[in-house]
Amino acid sequence: QVQLVESGGGLVQPGGSLRLSCAASGIIFSMNGMGWYRQAPGKERELVAFIFSDSSRKYADFVKGRFTISRDNAKNTVYLQMNSLKPEDTAVYYCCAQGGYWGQGTQVTVSS
């Protein structure tokens, strides 16, 4: 049974930082690409960042230079470091694993 459990969301002021974590179980983590998506109210879910099994990465244009995705294969965990947060980054952030597995999501709210 595949489980993806996100943590680290919360309320932060504009310009602040948060680090999201996603702990995976039930998959061979080191062989899986892992990603972060987000969904804001009234909008479609969109890709934020993805890290492949070889640790190559891709980012959405709207987060380049602000967010960093990384992985720790020893801990079966993928991270999303988010800096210089903007109000428009407010959304539910979802972790996903290659093969169509999703976590339950964690809320990120950027507001003063």
Phi and psi in radians as a Rosetta constraint file:
Dihedral C 1 N 2 CA 2 C 2 CIRCULARHARMONIC -1.474 0.35
Dihedral N 2 CA 2 C 2 N 3 CIRCULARHARMONIC 2.297 0.35
Dihedral C 2 N 3 CA 3 C 3 CIRCULARHARMONIC -2.291 0.35
Dihedral N 3 CA 3 C 3 N 4 CIRCULARHARMONIC 2.349 0.35
Dihedral C 3 N 4 CA 4 C 4 CIRCULARHARMONIC -2.181 0.35
Dihedral N 4 CA 4 C 4 N 5 CIRCULARHARMONIC 2.104 0.35
Dihedral C 4 N 5 CA 5 C 5 CIRCULARHARMONIC -2.117 0.35
Dihedral N 5 CA 5 C 5 N 6 CIRCULARHARMONIC 1.969 0.35
Dihedral C 5 N 6 CA 6 C 6 CIRCULARHARMONIC -1.536 0.35
Dihedral N 6 CA 6 C 6 N 7 CIRCULARHARMONIC 2.685 0.35
Dihedral C 6 N 7 CA 7 C 7 CIRCULARHARMONIC -2.699 0.35
Dihedral N 7 CA 7 C 7 N 8 CIRCULARHARMONIC 2.894 0.35
Dihedral C 7 N 8 CA 8 C 8 CIRCULARHARMONIC 1.836 0.35
Dihedral N 8 CA 8 C 8 N 9 CIRCULARHARMONIC -0.072 0.35
Dihedral C 8 N 9 CA 9 C 9 CIRCULARHARMONIC -1.266 0.35
Dihedral N 9 CA 9 C 9 N 10 CIRCULARHARMONIC 3.032 0.35
Dihedral C 9 N 10 CA 10 C 10 CIRCULARHARMONIC 2.787 0.35
Dihedral N 10 CA 10 C 10 N 11 CIRCULARHARMONIC -2.891 0.35
Dihedral C 10 N 11 CA 11 C 11 CIRCULARHARMONIC -1.760 0.35
Dihedral N 11 CA 11 C 11 N 12 CIRCULARHARMONIC 2.283 0.35
Dihedral C 11 N 12 CA 12 C 12 CIRCULARHARMONIC -2.474 0.35
Dihedral N 12 CA 12 C 12 N 13 CIRCULARHARMONIC 2.614 0.35
Dihedral C 12 N 13 CA 13 C 13 CIRCULARHARMONIC -1.355 0.35
Dihedral N 13 CA 13 C 13 N 14 CIRCULARHARMONIC 2.700 0.35
Dihedral C 13 N 14 CA 14 C 14 CIRCULARHARMONIC -0.934 0.35
Dihedral N 14 CA 14 C 14 N 15 CIRCULARHARMONIC 2.397 0.35
Dihedral C 14 N 15 CA 15 C 15 CIRCULARHARMONIC 1.554 0.35
Dihedral N 15 CA 15 C 15 N 16 CIRCULARHARMONIC -0.160 0.35
Dihedral C 15 N 16 CA 16 C 16 CIRCULARHARMONIC -1.437 0.35
Dihedral N 16 CA 16 C 16 N 17 CIRCULARHARMONIC -3.067 0.35
Dihedral C 16 N 17 CA 17 C 17 CIRCULARHARMONIC -2.296 0.35
Dihedral N 17 CA 17 C 17 N 18 CIRCULARHARMONIC 2.662 0.35
Dihedral C 17 N 18 CA 18 C 18 CIRCULARHARMONIC -2.522 0.35
Dihedral N 18 CA 18 C 18 N 19 CIRCULARHARMONIC 2.669 0.35
Dihedral C 18 N 19 CA 19 C 19 CIRCULARHARMONIC -2.144 0.35
Dihedral N 19 CA 19 C 19 N 20 CIRCULARHARMONIC 2.102 0.35
Dihedral C 19 N 20 CA 20 C 20 CIRCULARHARMONIC -1.622 0.35
Dihedral N 20 CA 20 C 20 N 21 CIRCULARHARMONIC 2.543 0.35
Dihedral C 20 N 21 CA 21 C 21 CIRCULARHARMONIC -2.193 0.35
Dihedral N 21 CA 21 C 21 N 22 CIRCULARHARMONIC 2.626 0.35
Dihedral C 21 N 22 CA 22 C 22 CIRCULARHARMONIC -2.427 0.35
Dihedral N 22 CA 22 C 22 N 23 CIRCULARHARMONIC 1.963 0.35
Dihedral C 22 N 23 CA 23 C 23 CIRCULARHARMONIC -1.648 0.35
Dihedral N 23 CA 23 C 23 N 24 CIRCULARHARMONIC 2.224 0.35
Dihedral C 23 N 24 CA 24 C 24 CIRCULARHARMONIC -1.920 0.35
Dihedral N 24 CA 24 C 24 N 25 CIRCULARHARMONIC 2.552 0.35
Dihedral C 24 N 25 CA 25 C 25 CIRCULARHARMONIC -2.526 0.35
Dihedral N 25 CA 25 C 25 N 26 CIRCULARHARMONIC 2.727 0.35
Dihedral C 25 N 26 CA 26 C 26 CIRCULARHARMONIC 1.490 0.35
Dihedral N 26 CA 26 C 26 N 27 CIRCULARHARMONIC 0.075 0.35
Dihedral C 26 N 27 CA 27 C 27 CIRCULARHARMONIC -2.302 0.35
Dihedral N 27 CA 27 C 27 N 28 CIRCULARHARMONIC 2.806 0.35
Dihedral C 27 N 28 CA 28 C 28 CIRCULARHARMONIC -1.455 0.35
Dihedral N 28 CA 28 C 28 N 29 CIRCULARHARMONIC 1.569 0.35
Dihedral C 28 N 29 CA 29 C 29 CIRCULARHARMONIC -0.956 0.35
Dihedral N 29 CA 29 C 29 N 30 CIRCULARHARMONIC -0.794 0.35
Dihedral C 29 N 30 CA 30 C 30 CIRCULARHARMONIC -1.119 0.35
Dihedral N 30 CA 30 C 30 N 31 CIRCULARHARMONIC -0.331 0.35
Dihedral C 30 N 31 CA 31 C 31 CIRCULARHARMONIC -1.717 0.35
Dihedral N 31 CA 31 C 31 N 32 CIRCULARHARMONIC 0.016 0.35
Dihedral C 31 N 32 CA 32 C 32 CIRCULARHARMONIC -1.901 0.35
Dihedral N 32 CA 32 C 32 N 33 CIRCULARHARMONIC 2.400 0.35
Dihedral C 32 N 33 CA 33 C 33 CIRCULARHARMONIC -1.251 0.35
Dihedral N 33 CA 33 C 33 N 34 CIRCULARHARMONIC 2.542 0.35
Dihedral C 33 N 34 CA 34 C 34 CIRCULARHARMONIC -2.299 0.35
Dihedral N 34 CA 34 C 34 N 35 CIRCULARHARMONIC 2.539 0.35
Dihedral C 34 N 35 CA 35 C 35 CIRCULARHARMONIC -2.491 0.35
Dihedral N 35 CA 35 C 35 N 36 CIRCULARHARMONIC 2.907 0.35
Dihedral C 35 N 36 CA 36 C 36 CIRCULARHARMONIC -2.126 0.35
Dihedral N 36 CA 36 C 36 N 37 CIRCULARHARMONIC 2.294 0.35
Dihedral C 36 N 37 CA 37 C 37 CIRCULARHARMONIC -2.123 0.35
Dihedral N 37 CA 37 C 37 N 38 CIRCULARHARMONIC 2.895 0.35
Dihedral C 37 N 38 CA 38 C 38 CIRCULARHARMONIC -2.487 0.35
Dihedral N 38 CA 38 C 38 N 39 CIRCULARHARMONIC 2.728 0.35
Dihedral C 38 N 39 CA 39 C 39 CIRCULARHARMONIC -2.455 0.35
Dihedral N 39 CA 39 C 39 N 40 CIRCULARHARMONIC 2.050 0.35
Dihedral C 39 N 40 CA 40 C 40 CIRCULARHARMONIC -1.612 0.35
Dihedral N 40 CA 40 C 40 N 41 CIRCULARHARMONIC 2.742 0.35
Dihedral C 40 N 41 CA 41 C 41 CIRCULARHARMONIC -0.940 0.35
Dihedral N 41 CA 41 C 41 N 42 CIRCULARHARMONIC 2.248 0.35
Dihedral C 41 N 42 CA 42 C 42 CIRCULARHARMONIC 1.362 0.35
Dihedral N 42 CA 42 C 42 N 43 CIRCULARHARMONIC 0.080 0.35
Dihedral C 42 N 43 CA 43 C 43 CIRCULARHARMONIC -2.118 0.35
Dihedral N 43 CA 43 C 43 N 44 CIRCULARHARMONIC 2.843 0.35
Dihedral C 43 N 44 CA 44 C 44 CIRCULARHARMONIC -1.382 0.35
Dihedral N 44 CA 44 C 44 N 45 CIRCULARHARMONIC 2.740 0.35
Dihedral C 44 N 45 CA 45 C 45 CIRCULARHARMONIC -1.180 0.35
Dihedral N 45 CA 45 C 45 N 46 CIRCULARHARMONIC 2.394 0.35
Dihedral C 45 N 46 CA 46 C 46 CIRCULARHARMONIC -2.330 0.35
Dihedral N 46 CA 46 C 46 N 47 CIRCULARHARMONIC 2.623 0.35
Dihedral C 46 N 47 CA 47 C 47 CIRCULARHARMONIC -1.228 0.35
Dihedral N 47 CA 47 C 47 N 48 CIRCULARHARMONIC 2.360 0.35
Dihedral C 47 N 48 CA 48 C 48 CIRCULARHARMONIC -1.802 0.35
Dihedral N 48 CA 48 C 48 N 49 CIRCULARHARMONIC -0.927 0.35
Dihedral C 48 N 49 CA 49 C 49 CIRCULARHARMONIC -2.786 0.35
Dihedral N 49 CA 49 C 49 N 50 CIRCULARHARMONIC 2.680 0.35
Dihedral C 49 N 50 CA 50 C 50 CIRCULARHARMONIC -2.476 0.35
Dihedral N 50 CA 50 C 50 N 51 CIRCULARHARMONIC 2.444 0.35
Dihedral C 50 N 51 CA 51 C 51 CIRCULARHARMONIC -2.189 0.35
Dihedral N 51 CA 51 C 51 N 52 CIRCULARHARMONIC 2.210 0.35
Dihedral C 51 N 52 CA 52 C 52 CIRCULARHARMONIC -1.472 0.35
Dihedral N 52 CA 52 C 52 N 53 CIRCULARHARMONIC 3.019 0.35
Dihedral C 52 N 53 CA 53 C 53 CIRCULARHARMONIC -1.118 0.35
Dihedral N 53 CA 53 C 53 N 54 CIRCULARHARMONIC -0.425 0.35
Dihedral C 53 N 54 CA 54 C 54 CIRCULARHARMONIC -1.568 0.35
Dihedral N 54 CA 54 C 54 N 55 CIRCULARHARMONIC 0.147 0.35
Dihedral C 54 N 55 CA 55 C 55 CIRCULARHARMONIC 1.267 0.35
Dihedral N 55 CA 55 C 55 N 56 CIRCULARHARMONIC 0.158 0.35
Dihedral C 55 N 56 CA 56 C 56 CIRCULARHARMONIC -1.218 0.35
Dihedral N 56 CA 56 C 56 N 57 CIRCULARHARMONIC 2.705 0.35
Dihedral C 56 N 57 CA 57 C 57 CIRCULARHARMONIC -2.314 0.35
Dihedral N 57 CA 57 C 57 N 58 CIRCULARHARMONIC 2.705 0.35
Dihedral C 57 N 58 CA 58 C 58 CIRCULARHARMONIC -2.431 0.35
Dihedral N 58 CA 58 C 58 N 59 CIRCULARHARMONIC 2.617 0.35
Dihedral C 58 N 59 CA 59 C 59 CIRCULARHARMONIC -2.301 0.35
Dihedral N 59 CA 59 C 59 N 60 CIRCULARHARMONIC 2.612 0.35
Dihedral C 59 N 60 CA 60 C 60 CIRCULARHARMONIC -1.191 0.35
Dihedral N 60 CA 60 C 60 N 61 CIRCULARHARMONIC 2.574 0.35
Dihedral C 60 N 61 CA 61 C 61 CIRCULARHARMONIC -1.010 0.35
Dihedral N 61 CA 61 C 61 N 62 CIRCULARHARMONIC -0.578 0.35
Dihedral C 61 N 62 CA 62 C 62 CIRCULARHARMONIC -1.306 0.35
Dihedral N 62 CA 62 C 62 N 63 CIRCULARHARMONIC -0.102 0.35
Dihedral C 62 N 63 CA 63 C 63 CIRCULARHARMONIC -2.093 0.35
Dihedral N 63 CA 63 C 63 N 64 CIRCULARHARMONIC -0.046 0.35
Dihedral C 63 N 64 CA 64 C 64 CIRCULARHARMONIC -1.020 0.35
Dihedral N 64 CA 64 C 64 N 65 CIRCULARHARMONIC 2.290 0.35
Dihedral C 64 N 65 CA 65 C 65 CIRCULARHARMONIC 1.517 0.35
Dihedral N 65 CA 65 C 65 N 66 CIRCULARHARMONIC -0.188 0.35
Dihedral C 65 N 66 CA 66 C 66 CIRCULARHARMONIC -1.997 0.35
Dihedral N 66 CA 66 C 66 N 67 CIRCULARHARMONIC -0.653 0.35
Dihedral C 66 N 67 CA 67 C 67 CIRCULARHARMONIC -1.926 0.35
Dihedral N 67 CA 67 C 67 N 68 CIRCULARHARMONIC 2.594 0.35
Dihedral C 67 N 68 CA 68 C 68 CIRCULARHARMONIC -2.343 0.35
Dihedral N 68 CA 68 C 68 N 69 CIRCULARHARMONIC 2.219 0.35
Dihedral C 68 N 69 CA 69 C 69 CIRCULARHARMONIC -1.737 0.35
Dihedral N 69 CA 69 C 69 N 70 CIRCULARHARMONIC 2.466 0.35
Dihedral C 69 N 70 CA 70 C 70 CIRCULARHARMONIC -2.592 0.35
Dihedral N 70 CA 70 C 70 N 71 CIRCULARHARMONIC 2.931 0.35
Dihedral C 70 N 71 CA 71 C 71 CIRCULARHARMONIC -2.459 0.35
Dihedral N 71 CA 71 C 71 N 72 CIRCULARHARMONIC 2.631 0.35
Dihedral C 71 N 72 CA 72 C 72 CIRCULARHARMONIC -2.192 0.35
Dihedral N 72 CA 72 C 72 N 73 CIRCULARHARMONIC 1.751 0.35
Dihedral C 72 N 73 CA 73 C 73 CIRCULARHARMONIC -1.158 0.35
Dihedral N 73 CA 73 C 73 N 74 CIRCULARHARMONIC -0.481 0.35
Dihedral C 73 N 74 CA 74 C 74 CIRCULARHARMONIC -1.189 0.35
Dihedral N 74 CA 74 C 74 N 75 CIRCULARHARMONIC -0.467 0.35
Dihedral C 74 N 75 CA 75 C 75 CIRCULARHARMONIC -1.859 0.35
Dihedral N 75 CA 75 C 75 N 76 CIRCULARHARMONIC 0.049 0.35
Dihedral C 75 N 76 CA 76 C 76 CIRCULARHARMONIC 0.903 0.35
Dihedral N 76 CA 76 C 76 N 77 CIRCULARHARMONIC 0.752 0.35
Dihedral C 76 N 77 CA 77 C 77 CIRCULARHARMONIC -2.317 0.35
Dihedral N 77 CA 77 C 77 N 78 CIRCULARHARMONIC 2.434 0.35
Dihedral C 77 N 78 CA 78 C 78 CIRCULARHARMONIC -2.029 0.35
Dihedral N 78 CA 78 C 78 N 79 CIRCULARHARMONIC 2.511 0.35
Dihedral C 78 N 79 CA 79 C 79 CIRCULARHARMONIC -2.125 0.35
Dihedral N 79 CA 79 C 79 N 80 CIRCULARHARMONIC 2.713 0.35
Dihedral C 79 N 80 CA 80 C 80 CIRCULARHARMONIC -2.330 0.35
Dihedral N 80 CA 80 C 80 N 81 CIRCULARHARMONIC 1.858 0.35
Dihedral C 80 N 81 CA 81 C 81 CIRCULARHARMONIC -1.521 0.35
Dihedral N 81 CA 81 C 81 N 82 CIRCULARHARMONIC 2.121 0.35
Dihedral C 81 N 82 CA 82 C 82 CIRCULARHARMONIC -2.049 0.35
Dihedral N 82 CA 82 C 82 N 83 CIRCULARHARMONIC 2.043 0.35
Dihedral C 82 N 83 CA 83 C 83 CIRCULARHARMONIC -2.033 0.35
Dihedral N 83 CA 83 C 83 N 84 CIRCULARHARMONIC 2.871 0.35
Dihedral C 83 N 84 CA 84 C 84 CIRCULARHARMONIC 0.863 0.35
Dihedral N 84 CA 84 C 84 N 85 CIRCULARHARMONIC 0.849 0.35
Dihedral C 84 N 85 CA 85 C 85 CIRCULARHARMONIC -1.160 0.35
Dihedral N 85 CA 85 C 85 N 86 CIRCULARHARMONIC 2.540 0.35
Dihedral C 85 N 86 CA 86 C 86 CIRCULARHARMONIC -2.098 0.35
Dihedral N 86 CA 86 C 86 N 87 CIRCULARHARMONIC 2.738 0.35
Dihedral C 86 N 87 CA 87 C 87 CIRCULARHARMONIC -0.958 0.35
Dihedral N 87 CA 87 C 87 N 88 CIRCULARHARMONIC -0.584 0.35
Dihedral C 87 N 88 CA 88 C 88 CIRCULARHARMONIC -1.263 0.35
Dihedral N 88 CA 88 C 88 N 89 CIRCULARHARMONIC -0.114 0.35
Dihedral C 88 N 89 CA 89 C 89 CIRCULARHARMONIC -1.429 0.35
Dihedral N 89 CA 89 C 89 N 90 CIRCULARHARMONIC -0.107 0.35
Dihedral C 89 N 90 CA 90 C 90 CIRCULARHARMONIC -1.081 0.35
Dihedral N 90 CA 90 C 90 N 91 CIRCULARHARMONIC 2.170 0.35
Dihedral C 90 N 91 CA 91 C 91 CIRCULARHARMONIC -3.094 0.35
Dihedral N 91 CA 91 C 91 N 92 CIRCULARHARMONIC 2.987 0.35
Dihedral C 91 N 92 CA 92 C 92 CIRCULARHARMONIC -1.543 0.35
Dihedral N 92 CA 92 C 92 N 93 CIRCULARHARMONIC 2.221 0.35
Dihedral C 92 N 93 CA 93 C 93 CIRCULARHARMONIC -1.784 0.35
Dihedral N 93 CA 93 C 93 N 94 CIRCULARHARMONIC 2.256 0.35
Dihedral C 93 N 94 CA 94 C 94 CIRCULARHARMONIC -2.029 0.35
Dihedral N 94 CA 94 C 94 N 95 CIRCULARHARMONIC 2.409 0.35
Dihedral C 94 N 95 CA 95 C 95 CIRCULARHARMONIC -1.588 0.35
Dihedral N 95 CA 95 C 95 N 96 CIRCULARHARMONIC 2.515 0.35
Dihedral C 95 N 96 CA 96 C 96 CIRCULARHARMONIC -2.429 0.35
Dihedral N 96 CA 96 C 96 N 97 CIRCULARHARMONIC 2.677 0.35
Dihedral C 96 N 97 CA 97 C 97 CIRCULARHARMONIC -2.077 0.35
Dihedral N 97 CA 97 C 97 N 98 CIRCULARHARMONIC 2.541 0.35
Dihedral C 97 N 98 CA 98 C 98 CIRCULARHARMONIC -0.862 0.35
Dihedral N 98 CA 98 C 98 N 99 CIRCULARHARMONIC 2.331 0.35
Dihedral C 98 N 99 CA 99 C 99 CIRCULARHARMONIC 1.870 0.35
Dihedral N 99 CA 99 C 99 N 100 CIRCULARHARMONIC -0.029 0.35
Dihedral C 99 N 100 CA 100 C 100 CIRCULARHARMONIC 1.589 0.35
Dihedral N 100 CA 100 C 100 N 101 CIRCULARHARMONIC 0.433 0.35
Dihedral C 100 N 101 CA 101 C 101 CIRCULARHARMONIC -1.680 0.35
Dihedral N 101 CA 101 C 101 N 102 CIRCULARHARMONIC 2.452 0.35
Dihedral C 101 N 102 CA 102 C 102 CIRCULARHARMONIC -2.282 0.35
Dihedral N 102 CA 102 C 102 N 103 CIRCULARHARMONIC 2.593 0.35
Dihedral C 102 N 103 CA 103 C 103 CIRCULARHARMONIC -1.494 0.35
Dihedral N 103 CA 103 C 103 N 104 CIRCULARHARMONIC -3.101 0.35
Dihedral C 103 N 104 CA 104 C 104 CIRCULARHARMONIC -1.489 0.35
Dihedral N 104 CA 104 C 104 N 105 CIRCULARHARMONIC -0.236 0.35
Dihedral C 104 N 105 CA 105 C 105 CIRCULARHARMONIC 1.667 0.35
Dihedral N 105 CA 105 C 105 N 106 CIRCULARHARMONIC 2.639 0.35
Dihedral C 105 N 106 CA 106 C 106 CIRCULARHARMONIC -2.367 0.35
Dihedral N 106 CA 106 C 106 N 107 CIRCULARHARMONIC 2.359 0.35
Dihedral C 106 N 107 CA 107 C 107 CIRCULARHARMONIC -1.399 0.35
Dihedral N 107 CA 107 C 107 N 108 CIRCULARHARMONIC 2.311 0.35
Dihedral C 107 N 108 CA 108 C 108 CIRCULARHARMONIC -2.098 0.35
Dihedral N 108 CA 108 C 108 N 109 CIRCULARHARMONIC 2.141 0.35
Dihedral C 108 N 109 CA 109 C 109 CIRCULARHARMONIC -2.143 0.35
Dihedral N 109 CA 109 C 109 N 110 CIRCULARHARMONIC 2.149 0.35
Dihedral C 109 N 110 CA 110 C 110 CIRCULARHARMONIC -1.954 0.35
Dihedral N 110 CA 110 C 110 N 111 CIRCULARHARMONIC 1.919 0.35
Dihedral C 110 N 111 CA 111 C 111 CIRCULARHARMONIC -2.770 0.35
Dihedral N 111 CA 111 C 111 N 112 CIRCULARHARMONIC 2.594 0.35
